[in-house]
Amino acid sequence: MSSAASLLQGQGSHNATARVTRLPPEVLKRRTGQRRQMLAVQGVSYLLITSVLLVYCYAGTVPIIIPSTYFLSGVGLVSVFVVLSEAHFNDRFEDHYLTIFQVAGHVALQLCFLLAAPQIGFAFLSVVFLIFGFGALRMTSRQAIISWTLTMIGLAPIFLFSGTPIGLPITTQTERVAAMLSFVLTIGQCAFVGLYGSTMRKMLYDRSFELKAAYKRIEELAELDELTGASNRRSIMRMLEEEIARSRRGGSRCSIALIDLDWFKRINDAYGHPTGDEVLRTFSITMFANIRSIDRFGRYGGEEFLLVLPDMDVDQAMQALDRLRAIIADLDWSAFSPGMKVTMSAGVAALNPNETSDTFLARADSALYAAKAQGRNRITSA
């Protein structure tokens, strides 16, 4: 049975089967719930079709054994798949609905009763359309071809090699009522299949938006520094390269600033690393609140940050950084610890023609070291 399932459902190897069986409990629970809904619908469908057969029985078209046997056979077949589902046998396979086996089983049942009661054969043939309607919601193209082929193999002998008359009796008023019910219920169930399919499409559509949002969030997290919320080094370096390329294309100006929090190691040593983390977060939030929307700010490493300033020459960048320096120095850092003071130093550089990011950063770094050498809490340019 396992090898047949592998062949018909596209299971490439035992490794694939083992992988499916190791699904998380919440996934298994959700799958079981979905299968229960589908199998419940099948049970209701057999009940509705049996009601049509009972009308034919009342009209004297078929004996009582036909509707009773049909109902028991249909419910019995559904029960087999219920047992397999609850035992999580289905979860061994990629297609956990066992769609092709369900389609084959239900179609075979209809063909058996077509032979047993050919005088109302069209009632059973209409059910075949329903079976394929439900199956189409879950079948792959390969499974659809196999199911169609098997059904054709079953139908061909009945239509071509037997003299069995297949009828839809409408002689009496009761038979007309039964025929009408057969078509009305078939159409109704087809409409239900359509609504179910529409619900599935809407669910998948909503899921796609959720996945896109989750993917976007993952991308954002991959580009952000976890502690400060600023761009991480990889991200801010990419932004710098993009800005350098834009400046070369359009001939626009571009400046950068390498920023360092003064005596940050002393802050960590004196007040502890948790307080140091809060200082870094507060610094980043303050910077974001006081730079332009086109500026790019990221953590370069440790207590060093890189600020990319598009469309600014070195003088404008110096003014902007001195304003930011004053804002940081004037913050009430004593909220973290009495007497705490935090200042920053920065080295500013403007992009030269045909300059690479490495030399650009090296010049800003040299300016930063000059600011530290001159006493910190100041801005210098390269």
Salt bridges, closest charged atoms under 4 A:
GLU86 OE1 - ARG36 NH2 2.82
ASP91 OD1 - ARG31 NH1 3.47
ASP91 OD1 - ARG35 NH1 3.11
ASP91 OD2 - HIS88 ND1 2.80
ASP206 OD2 - LYS202 NZ 3.13
GLU220 OE1 - ARG217 NH1 3.54
GLU223 OE2 - ARG238 NH2 2.97
ASP225 OD2 - ARG299 NH1 3.25
GLU242 OE2 - ARG238 NH1 3.02
GLU243 OE2 - ARG246 NH2 2.65
ASP260 OD2 - LYS372 NZ 3.51
ASP269 OD2 - LYS265 NZ 3.05
GLU278 OE2 - ARG281 NH2 2.50
ASP295 OD1 - ARG292 NH2 2.62
ASP311 OD1 - ARG246 NH2 3.33
ASP313 OD2 - ARG253 NH1 3.35
ASP322 OD1 - ARG325 NE 3.00
GLU355 OE2 - ARG363 NE 2.68
